[in-house]
Amino acid sequence: MTRVAGTSAGKTSSGEGGERNNVRALALATFAFFACFYGWSLLGPLGPDLQDHLGLSEFELGVMVAVPVLLGSVMRIPMGILTDAHGGRRVFTALMAFTLLPLIGLAVWHDSYGAVLALGFLLGFAGSSFAIGVPFVNGWFAAERQGFALGVYGVGMGGTVLGGLTAPRIVDEAGLGAPFLVAAGTLALAMATFALFARDAPRPHPPQGERRGFLTPLAVFRGNTRAWALTLFYFLSFGGFVAMFLYLPKLLTGVHDLTKTDAGTRAAGFALLAVVARPVGGWLADRLGAERVLRWSFAATIVLALVLSAFYEDMVPLTIACLSLAVAFGLGTGAVFKLVAEWFPREVGAVTGVVGAAGGLGGFFPPLVMALVKSATGRYTLGFILLAGVGAAALGVLTALSRTGHEERADAKAVPA
């Protein structure tokens, strides 16, 4: 008999020993994810130092920072599939072992733009770690607790915040190669701890005789509206978070004449608030339903984006709207993967990979759009209006899917047994 992930996890979590296993698995995965994202994000905060060191143009700097972001997003798809097939313990350990190579390489060979580009490309694999940890954690928790557990795991994206705050200071104290060595040491500790103590949750075996090729799990996206809707939801929630985090310093320095340090600190505060709100979103999704939490998140995004379009030149409304938007994004990211587990319990890794890739791309393209809008119009107004438009599209799709789901359940109840 085929069992869904929640049922399997529910059996593993029974009893005090099972509860310890669940908490241990969550803690190990969160630490591993945090270490991966700390290393993955370093080229962003180190960009100004590397630009001065290598004499880079703005375009060359943009390419250098974008390469690991793009690869990390795209590689979430195969990593999610591999995790479904081979388990998170093997795949996560192998990824961390591999990521040590480009980190050590960047610590030694950062005097050549070509070397930094090549090693940055390899560093991009660390960004795919998110798609490994979601199915790994999901397997250890019953359905009614998966939202909160995945929200806690998502706190690991705070590695990007810590990287942004510490990397420039480490450079000032110990040189340009030092942050990469710190990241490599942290990742080596996470890898050793994970390899020694992590275990995969018991999983149901596929039906006897069923043959599943590498791309078989992606078949769920063939004509499945719900699967594609999840990519839109995460494109908005996580992509919006990343885009605002990346572009907020530019807006604050360009419009409000803040120093780079002050603007960077405020952007880190925005990111920290979103990180904290993520497990809250998962917890609320467990108790109130993921669809309801997402409706709140999308509605708030629409309103706050419109407020920003009108008042981004005034510091007080800008601050209030941005911090509120951070909470809305955090709640949304915490709820999305609760829906993944509910809608696609047998393909959590594969669906997570595609949805995670959409979120990563959602963080890459909006800053480019904002830059183009500013260049074309001299203002950021249209960019925030476009954000509100994406929020309205996500809310409309979610409402339509919710209505369809209610009708299907009502029809099922009407059919006599």
N, C-alpha and C positions, 0 to 999 in steps of 0.2 A: 504494500500500500504506500502511495506517495505521500510524504509529509511535507508541509510547508515549513519555511524557516522558523516561524514563530513557534510552531508546535515542537520542533526539535529543540529549540533553545529553551522552551519552557521546561523540558525534561532535564536539561543540563543544569538548570538553575535551582532545582529543588534541594532544600536542605542547606545547612550552614556551610558545608564544604563546597557545594555548588555555587553558593553566593560568593564565596571567596574567589573561586575560579573566574566568575563573571567580572568582579571588580578588578582582579589582577589583569585579565585580558584587556579590559578597557584602559587601565592605567598604562600598560605596556604599549598598546597601540597609540595612545595619545602622546606619550613621550617620543615614540619613533616618528610619528607624524610631525610633531613640533621640531624635532632635530632636522628632519628632511626639509621642512619649509624654512627653517633658519638658514640653512646652506643655500637653498634654491633662490632665496630672495636677495642674496648679498650684492649682486651686480647693480641692483637699483640704488640702494643707499651709497654704494661706493662709486656710482657713476661720475659724480663731479671730480673725485680724486683721480679716477682712471682717465677721465677726459683731460685733465691737466697733465697727468703723467705721460700720456701717449699723444697728446696734441690732437685730439679728435674733434671733428666737426659735430654739430648738433645731430645731423643725420646718422653719422657713424655711431654716436652715443646711443641714439634711439634703437638702431639695429642691434647693438651689443646687449642692451637691456631687454629687448623684445624676444631675442632668440630663445633663452631658457623658458620664458613665459609661454610662448607658442608651443614649443616641443612638450613642455610639461602638460599642457592642455590636451594635445592630440594623443600623447602616450597613455592617457588615462583609459582609453578604450581597450587596447590590448592588455593592459595591466589588470583591468577589471575582469576580462575574460580568463586570463591566466589564474587569477585568484579563485574564480569559480571552479576551475578545473583542478588546481593543485593545492589550494589552501593558502591562507594569508601568511602563515609562519614562514614557509619556504620563499614565497615571492617577496615579502617585505624584507627578509634577511638578505636575499640576493640583491635587491635594489639598493639597500644601504651599503652593502659591500662594494657595489659598483660605483656608487656616488662618492665614495672616498677618493677614488682615482682623480676625477676632475678637481675636487677641492684641494688635494695636495698639489696637483699640477698647477692650479692658479696661484697657490702660495709661492711656487718656485718660478713659474714662467708667466709673469704678468707684464713683461717689458715689451711685448709684441702684440699688436692689435689682432693679427691672424691667430696667434696662440690663444688669446683671450676669447675670440669668437669660437674657435674649435672646442676649447674646454668648456665654454659657456653652453655650447650645444649639448655636450655630454651631461653637464650639470642639469640641463632641463629635465632629464629623467626623474630627478628627485621630486619634481612637481606632480608626477603621476601617483605619488604615494597615497594621496587621498582616496583614490579608487581601490586601493588594496585594503585599507583599514575599514572602510564602510562594511563590506561583506564579512570581514573578519569579526568585527564587533557585533554586527547584526546577528550572527549565528549564536552568540552567547546569551542573548536576551530574549525573553518572551515578547510577543507582539505588543502587549500593553506597556512595555518599558523601553521599546526600541527607540522611540523618539527622543527621550531624555538621554539615553546612552549615546546615540549618534550626535546629539547636541554637545555633550561633554567631549566626545572625540573631536568634534569640529573646533574646540578651543585650541587645538594644536596649530591652527592657522595663525595663532598669536606669535608663532615663530617669526613671521614676517615683521611683526611689530617690534619684537626684541632685536631683530637684525637691523631694522631702521634706526633704533635708538642707540645701539652699542657699536655697530661697525665703524662709523666715522670716528668715534672716540678711541676705539682700539687702534685705528690707523694713526691718530695723533700721538698715541703713547708708544706704539711698537712697530709702525711701518705698514706698508700697503699689503704685505703678504700675511700679516698676523691674523686678520679676521677669518681668512680661509683655513688657517691652522686651528683656530678656536672652533670653527664649525666642524672641521674634520675630527677633532678630539671629541666633541659632543656627539657626533654621529657614530663614532666608533664605540662609545659607551652605550648608546642606544641600541646599536646592532648587537653587541655582545649580550646585553641584558635581554633583548627580545629573543635572540637565538637560544639562550639558556632556559628561559622561563615561560615563553609563550607556547601555547598549544592551540590547535584548531578545534573548534567545537565539533561534536559529532554531527555528521551530515547524512541526510538520506541518500541511499544509492539510487542511481537512475534505474528505471525499469529494465529488467533483464532483456538483453538483445538490442537495446537502444544504442545506436551509434551517434555520437555527437562530434561533429567536426569543430575546428577552432572557431569558425565564424557562425556556427549554429545558434549560439545564444543571441546574436544580433538579429535573428529572424523576427524577434518580437517587435522590431521597429517597422516591419513590412506592413504598411497599411494600418498601424495601430495608433490612433489619435492620442490616446493617453500617454504613450511613451514619448511621442514628440512634444506633447504639452509640457511634460516634465522638463524637457530641455529649455523651453521658453521660460518656465518658472525660475529655473536656476540661473539662466542667462540674465534675468532681471535682478534676482536677489543677491547672488554671489558676485555676478559680473558688475552690478551697480556698486556694491561695496568696494571691490577692487578698483574700479574706475574712479570713484570719488576719492579713495585713499591716495591714488597715484596723482590725481589732477588737483586736489585741494591745495597743496603747497603752491602750485603755479597760480591758481586763482588768488590766493591770499597775498602772495608777493606782488602780483601784477596789478590787482585791483585795490588792495588795501595797504600796499607798501610795507608789509611786515618783513622782518629779516628772515633769511632761510631757516635759521635755527628755530625761531618762534613759529613759523609756518609748519615746519616739520614736526614740532612738538604737538601742535594742534591737530595735525593729521593723524599722529599716533594716538591721540585721545579719541578721535573719531573711530579709528580701527579698534581700539580697546573696548569701546562701548559696544560695537557690533559683535566682537568676540564674546563678551559677557552675555549679550542677549541671545546668542545662538543656543546654548543649552536651555534657556528659558523657553525659547520657541519650541524645542523638542519636547519639553515637559508639558507645555500647554497643548501640543499636538496629541500627546498621549491621553490627556484628560478631556479636551474639548473637540478633538478631531483636527487633523492636519489641514483639511480644506477650509475650515473656519479661520484658523490662524493665518493661512495664506491670503484669505480674503481681507483680513485686517491689514496685513502687510502691504498688499497691492493697493488698497484704498488709501492708506497712509502715504505710500510712495507717490501716488497721483497728486494728492493735495500738497505735500511738501515740495515736490518738484515744481508745481505751479507757483508756490510761495517764493521759491528760490528764483524762478524766472523773473519775478517782479521786484524782488528786494535783495538780490545778492550783493548789491553795492552798499547796503547798510549792514554794519557789522553785527548788531544785535539780532535782527531777523535771520541773518546768515548763520550765526552761531546756533540759535535755537533750532532752525530748520535742519541744519546739518547733523546735529546731535540726535534729533528726533528721527532723521532718516537713517542714521546708523542703527538705531534700535529696530526700525522697521525692516531693514535689510537683515539684521541678525535674527529676528524672529522668523523671517521667511526662509533663510538658509537652514535654520533648525527644523523647520517643518517639512521641507521638500523631500528629504530622504525617508521620512516616516511614510510618505505616500509611495515611494519606490518599493519599500518592503511590503506595503499593503497590496499594491497593484501587481507586482511582479516578484513574488517570493522565491521563485526558482531561478531567476535571472538577475539577482541583486547586483552581482559584480559587473555583468555586462551593461546593464542599464545605468548603474552608477558611473561606469566609465564614460559613456556617451553624454550623460547629463553633466558630469563633472567637466568634460571637455567643453561643453557649451558654456558653462560658468566661467571657465578660464578665458575663452574667446570673448565672453561678455565683458571681461575686465580689460581686454586688449583694444577692442575697437572704439568704445565710447570716448576715450581720451583723444583719439585721432579725430573723431567727429567734432568734439568740442574745439579742438585746435582749428579745424577747417571752418567751423561756424564763426569763431572769433576772427579769423582772417578775412572771411567774406563779409561779415556784418559789423565787425568792431565791437560786438557784444556777445555775452554768453546766453542771452535770453532764449534763443531758438534751441540751443542744446538742452536746456532744462525742460522746455516744452516737449521735445522729442522723448526725453526720459518719461514724462507723464504719459505720452502716447503709448510707449511700450508697457507701462503699468496698466493702462486701460485695456490694452490688448490681452495681457495676461489675466486680468480680472474677468474679461468677457469670456475667454476660453475656459477658465475655471468654473464660471457660473454655468456655462453650457454643458460641461462635462458632469457637473454636480446634478443638474436637472435630468440629464440622460441616465445617470446612475440611479437616481431616485425612481425614475419611471421603470427601469429594468427590474429593480427590487420589488416594486409594486406589482408588476406583471408576474414575477415569479411567485409571489404570495397568492395571486389570484388563480394560479393553476392548481387544480385539485390533486392531492397526493394519490 
